[in-house]
Structures are given as C-alpha cells and as structure tokens.
Amino acid sequence: MTPRERTRTTDLIKTTAFLAGLAPLAWLSARALGGGLGANPVETITHFTGDWTLRLLLLTLTASPLRGISGWQWPLQLRRMLGLYTFFYACLHATTYFVLDLELDLGGLAEDVAKRPYITVGFTAFVLLIPLAATSTRRMIKRLGRHWQRLHRAVYAIGVLGVLHYLWLVKADLREPLLYAAALLLLLGWRVYRRVLVPRLNAAARARAASA
C-alpha cells in the first residue's frame, strides 16, 4: 500500500468512526422526536447516555491492546477521538441528571454526592474526565511531555469508577454491569501482563541465559 493509499484509508476510518460516534445521539434524538422515550424520558436519556459513556470508555481502552495484538496503527489513531466522545456523552449524562432531574438544584447535587455512593463515584469519574479532555490536544500533549502520560493514566481509575457507578445503580439484573466489569478487568489485565509480567519474564530469561 502506497503512502497516499494509507492516508486515504486512515481518513476513511476516522470519518467512519466520527460518524459512528454521533449515531447514538442521532438515534436518541429520533426516539425523542417520535415520542419513544417511554413513561420516564429523563430516566431513559440518563441511562442511555450513561451506557454509551461506559461503552466508549471501554472502546478507548481497547485501542492499545488491539494495536499490540494485531500490529495495526489505526486503533491508536482513533483513541483520542474515542476519548473525546466518551467525555461528550459523559457531559450529556451529567447534564441530563443535573438539569432535567435535579432542575439545577446545587443543594440537591451536593446531597446526592454525599449520601448516594453510586452518585459519588459517578461524579468523581466525571470530574477526573475533565482534565483528560482538556489536555487531549496536540499542543497540550507536547507541552506536558511525559507528564501527559501520567495524567492520562487516570483513565484506568475512571473505568473502575464508571463500572462501580453502574453496579451500584442497578438493583436487580446485574448481568450487563457485570459484563462491563469483565471487559474492564480483561483490558486492565492485558496492561498488567504487558507492562509488569512480560518485562519480569524477559529479565528472568536473560538472567538464566547469563548464568548458563
């Protein structure tokens, strides 16, 4: 494949991913316009945007393992876009809760954050997402240098908090949040394997070879 063909392929993948990221919002908007949000539209919107926030976060975390397993470069090229879409749907989720559910009641928000554990972890995850989104530009990546990577490792804590938020929110059928928890565990486990176990195994192999 020529450089021009690779560029065209990358542009096509990015455009497709961009449109795909808007698809959930378009589908939700179509349901709203058609009166298909059910008896409690606010709850429907809140759950829908929350689900897509977590799904996109997990997709963002999938980029590195997919690159490491397949050797493809395009997953890493989509990671920033997926991360920004994660923040976008998190903003929709938080705005729906604060504006439509609490009706801009700051006192009610403070009380929920203090007394409801699933709100506490969800609010914490959202706050942690803000600096990650704010530093996702190329200029900020260059300016922060190695500190950028350290900052963006907070995404792992955000993933854990997001899964806990969902688990503690659901009171009956835990199958879907447990599925997300399993996916997160797999993605984090892959990172532990690559960054911790593989170097130790390689070091042990070199030590054995040196002593042989």
Disulfide bonds with the S-S distance in Angstrom:
none
